[in-house]
Amino acid sequence: MTKQKRWPLFTSFALALIAAPAAATAQSQEQRMDPSPVETGGKSLEDFLDEGKEWEVTFESVSPAARDTIRQWAQGGKLDKVEMYTLPGGRVFFEAHISKNGQDLEVLVTPDGQTVAAGEDVGD
């Protein structure tokens, strides 16, 4: 690899190191994605999810894109469990329960890997 080809790689790595503390701070606060990738029909996210069924699933059974997103959120922490919500009409969501920096974090993710919400009590 020539020096000219390495420059973008090193620059990307340096930018990732700079952005990591900001991402960690953002993760520790409750977040609702705006605009949300989910239309709840005017209901709260909790009420919306209560319309479906929820059960614990293995991490391996989660879609690859959702697994990648969950891994990013769990980086530096421990994935405690993953639950799957199925709603009328066939919509599916995954809720990851993560222990990180002495806090419990829940992250709600679509099968295509979009984060819907993250915080202490996302779907409860």
C-alpha positions in Angstrom: 0.0 0.0 0.0 1.5 3.3 -1.0 1.7 6.3 1.3 -0.9 8.2 -0.7 -3.4 5.3 -0.3 -2.8 5.1 3.4 -3.7 8.7 4.1 -7.5 8.3 3.9 -7.4 5.2 6.1 -5.4 7.0 8.8 -7.6 10.1 8.5 -10.7 8.0 8.9 -9.3 6.2 12.0 -8.3 9.6 13.6 -11.8 11.0 13.0 -13.3 7.9 14.5 -11.2 8.3 17.6 -12.3 11.9 17.9 -16.0 11.1 17.5 -16.0 8.2 19.9 -16.3 10.3 23.1 -19.2 12.3 21.6 -21.0 9.1 20.6 -20.6 7.6 24.1 -22.0 10.8 25.6 -25.0 10.7 23.3 -25.6 7.0 24.1 -25.8 7.7 27.8 -28.7 10.1 27.3 -32.2 9.0 26.3 -32.6 9.5 22.6 -35.5 9.4 20.2 -34.5 9.5 16.6 -35.9 12.5 14.8 -37.4 11.9 12.4 -38.2 8.5 13.7 -38.0 5.7 11.1 -41.2 4.4 12.7 -44.7 5.9 12.2 -46.6 5.2 15.4 -49.9 6.7 14.3 -49.7 9.4 17.0 -49.3 6.9 19.8 -46.4 6.8 22.2 -43.7 4.3 21.3 -44.7 2.3 24.4 -48.3 2.1 23.4 -47.3 1.3 19.8 -45.2 -1.6 20.9 -47.8 -2.8 23.4 -50.0 -3.7 20.4 -47.7 -6.5 19.5 -46.1 -9.5 21.0 -42.7 -9.6 22.7 -40.3 -12.4 23.5 -36.6 -13.0 24.1 -34.6 -14.2 21.2 -30.9 -15.1 20.6 -28.6 -12.5 19.2 -27.8 -14.8 16.3 -31.5 -14.8 15.3 -31.5 -11.0 14.8 -31.1 -9.7 11.2 -27.5 -8.9 10.2 -28.1 -5.2 9.9 -29.8 -5.0 13.3 -26.9 -7.0 14.8 -24.4 -4.5 13.4 -26.3 -1.6 14.9 -26.7 -3.4 18.3 -22.9 -4.2 18.3 -22.2 -0.5 17.8 -24.4 0.5 20.7 -23.0 -2.2 22.9 -19.3 -1.4 22.2 -17.5 -1.3 25.5 -20.4 -2.8 27.3 -22.3 -6.1 27.7 -25.3 -7.3 25.8 -27.6 -8.7 28.4 -30.5 -9.9 26.2 -32.4 -9.2 23.0 -36.2 -9.1 22.6 -38.2 -9.2 19.4 -41.5 -7.3 19.0 -43.9 -8.4 16.3 -46.8 -6.0 15.6 -50.0 -6.5 13.7 -49.3 -6.2 10.0 -46.0 -8.0 10.4 -43.7 -5.2 11.6 -40.7 -6.4 13.6 -38.4 -4.6 16.0 -35.5 -5.7 18.1 -34.9 -4.3 21.6 -31.4 -4.8 23.0 -30.7 -4.6 26.7 -27.1 -3.4 27.3 -25.1 -2.8 30.5 -22.6 -0.1 29.8 -20.6 2.3 32.1 -22.7 1.2 35.1 -25.9 2.0 33.4 -28.7 0.0 31.8 -29.4 0.9 28.2 -32.2 -0.2 25.9 -32.0 0.2 22.2 -34.8 -0.3 19.8 -33.7 -1.2 16.2 -35.5 -2.0 13.0 -34.5 -5.2 11.0 -32.7 -3.0 8.5 -30.5 -1.6 11.3 -32.1 1.8 12.0 -32.1 3.0 15.6 -35.6 4.0 16.6 -34.9 4.9 20.2 -32.3 4.5 22.9 -32.4 5.1 26.6 -33.2 3.5 30.0 -36.8 2.5 29.3 -37.5 2.5 25.6 -40.3 0.0 25.1 -41.4 -0.5 28.7 
